Amino acid sequence: RTSKYVELIARELLAKGLYANELSEKNIQLFVSVAPLHDLGKIHISDAILSKPARLTPEEFVKMKTHPQEGEKLIEENLSGIESEEYLNCAKIMCLYHHEKWDGTGYPYGIKGTDIPLSARIMAAADVLDALLSKRQYKEPMSIDEAMDIFMESRGKHFEPCIVDAVLMSKDRIMEIANE
């Protein structure tokens, strides 16, 4: 689902005339192909934390926040020489920066705005969409309207405003993807 959300958001941005240089067909396909690797670093997080049916403790959350760097390392150590440099770089960027927030309150580095690579800004929105609209051990899926409300509230905070707009404009297709 996250790959489909990435493609949907990227194409909506492009349709609005945004990031035309970065959102070539080749790059969109690259973003889509590496999206499934964004949480690769979670294989270094214990199952007790990953499958906990309740809110994480502060200590558990500190451990969880290591997964972006762990994912980057895993890609570098295991895919170098197998995939192209372009693929590796995009995958590492998505892993490393998909929890950064537009306002600088994310992790692991607390960078903000356009200092966060576009692919990771798009991946962040796709990841949150999937988390909100999917059943998890600790929660039921939200309705599409609740998810859209969260995106509206997160405009300019968690997410770049144009990415929120792209999500809101894609509401019907997002719901289709969530129900597939």
QUIFEN-V766097 format. One record per pair of residues at least 4 apart in sequence whose ideal C-beta (glycine too) atoms are under 8 Angstrom apart, sorted by the first residue. I is the first residue (numbers start at 1). J is the second residue. If there is no record, write none. Layout:
I;J / I;J
//
This chain:
1;5 / 1;129 / 1;130 / 1;134 / 1;177 / 1;178 / 1;180 / 2;6 / 2;35 / 2;36 / 2;38 / 2;123 / 2;126 / 2;127 / 2;129 / 2;130 / 3;7 / 3;32 / 3;33 / 3;35 / 3;36 / 3;126 / 4;8 / 4;177 / 5;9 / 5;125 / 5;126 / 5;129 / 5;130 / 5;174 / 5;177 / 6;10 / 6;31 / 6;32 / 6;35 / 6;122 / 6;123 / 6;126 / 7;11 / 7;28 / 7;31 / 7;32 / 8;12 / 8;166 / 8;170 / 8;173 / 8;174 / 8;177 / 9;13 / 9;122 / 9;125 / 9;126 / 9;163 / 9;166 / 9;167 / 9;170 / 10;14 / 10;23 / 10;28 / 10;31 / 10;32 / 10;122 / 11;15 / 11;23 / 11;28 / 12;16 / 12;166 / 12;167 / 12;169 / 12;170 / 13;18 / 13;19 / 13;23 / 13;122 / 13;162 / 13;163 / 13;166 / 14;18 / 14;19 / 14;20 / 14;23 / 14;28 / 16;162 / 16;165 / 16;166 / 18;23 / 18;162 / 19;23 / 19;118 / 22;27 / 22;118 / 23;27 / 23;28 / 23;118 / 24;28 / 25;29 / 26;30 / 27;31 / 27;119 / 28;32 / 29;33 / 30;34 / 30;86 / 30;87 / 30;90 / 31;35 / 31;90 / 31;94 / 31;119 / 31;122 / 31;123 / 33;87 / 34;38 / 34;87 / 34;90 / 34;91 / 34;94 / 34;119 / 35;94 / 35;123 / 35;126 / 37;71 / 37;75 / 37;91 / 37;94 / 37;95 / 38;71 / 38;94 / 38;95 / 38;98 / 38;123 / 38;127 / 39;67 / 39;71 / 39;95 / 39;127 / 40;70 / 40;71 / 40;74 / 40;75 / 40;95 / 41;45 / 41;66 / 41;67 / 41;68 / 41;69 / 41;70 / 41;71 / 41;72 / 41;73 / 41;74 / 41;95 / 42;50 / 42;67 / 42;70 / 42;71 / 43;70 / 43;74 / 44;66 / 44;67 / 44;70 / 44;74 / 45;49 / 45;50 / 45;63 / 45;64 / 45;66 / 45;67 / 45;70 / 46;50 / 46;63 / 47;51 / 48;52 / 49;56 / 49;60 / 49;63 / 49;64 / 51;137 / 52;56 / 52;60 / 52;137 / 52;138 / 53;137 / 53;138 / 54;138 / 55;138 / 56;60 / 56;61 / 56;64 / 57;61 / 58;62 / 59;63 / 60;64 / 61;65 / 62;66 / 65;99 / 65;107 / 65;108 / 66;70 / 66;108 / 67;71 / 68;72 / 68;95 / 68;96 / 68;97 / 68;98 / 68;99 / 68;107 / 68;108 / 69;73 / 69;96 / 69;108 / 70;74 / 71;75 / 71;92 / 71;95 / 71;96 / 72;76 / 72;92 / 72;95 / 72;96 / 73;77 / 74;78 / 75;79 / 75;88 / 75;91 / 75;92 / 75;95 / 76;80 / 76;88 / 76;92 / 78;82 / 79;83 / 79;87 / 79;88 / 79;91 / 80;88 / 83;87 / 83;88 / 83;91 / 84;88 / 85;89 / 86;90 / 87;91 / 88;92 / 89;93 / 90;94 / 90;119 / 91;95 / 92;96 / 93;97 / 93;117 / 93;119 / 93;120 / 94;98 / 94;119 / 94;120 / 94;123 / 96;108 / 96;120 / 97;109 / 97;111 / 97;116 / 97;117 / 97;120 / 97;123 / 97;124 / 98;120 / 98;123 / 98;124 / 98;127 / 99;106 / 99;107 / 99;108 / 99;124 / 100;104 / 100;106 / 100;107 / 100;108 / 100;109 / 100;110 / 100;111 / 100;112 / 100;116 / 100;120 / 100;121 / 100;124 / 101;105 / 101;106 / 101;112 / 101;124 / 101;157 / 101;158 / 101;159 / 102;112 / 102;113 / 102;116 / 102;121 / 102;156 / 102;157 / 102;158 / 102;159 / 102;160 / 103;112 / 103;156 / 103;157 / 103;158 / 104;110 / 104;111 / 104;112 / 104;113 / 105;110 / 105;157 / 106;110 / 106;111 / 106;116 / 106;124 / 106;158 / 111;115 / 111;116 / 112;116 / 113;160 / 114;118 / 116;120 / 116;121 / 116;124 / 117;121 / 118;122 / 119;123 / 120;124 / 121;125 / 121;159 / 121;160 / 121;163 / 122;126 / 122;163 / 123;127 / 124;128 / 124;158 / 124;159 / 125;129 / 125;151 / 125;159 / 125;163 / 125;164 / 125;166 / 125;167 / 126;130 / 127;131 / 128;132 / 128;150 / 128;151 / 128;154 / 128;158 / 128;159 / 129;133 / 129;147 / 129;167 / 129;174 / 129;178 / 130;134 / 131;136 / 132;141 / 132;142 / 132;146 / 132;147 / 132;150 / 133;141 / 133;142 / 133;144 / 133;147 / 133;174 / 133;175 / 133;178 / 134;141 / 134;178 / 135;139 / 135;140 / 135;141 / 141;178 / 142;146 / 142;147 / 142;150 / 143;147 / 144;148 / 144;171 / 144;174 / 144;175 / 144;178 / 145;149 / 146;150 / 147;151 / 147;174 / 148;152 / 148;167 / 148;168 / 148;171 / 149;153 / 150;154 / 151;155 / 151;159 / 151;164 / 151;167 / 151;168 / 152;164 / 152;168 / 153;157 / 154;158 / 154;159 / 154;164 / 155;159 / 155;161 / 155;164 / 155;165 / 156;160 / 156;161 / 156;164 / 159;163 / 159;164 / 159;167 / 160;164 / 161;165 / 162;166 / 163;167 / 164;168 / 165;169 / 166;170 / 167;171 / 167;174 / 170;174 / 171;175 / 172;176 / 173;177 / 174;178 / 175;179 / 176;180
//
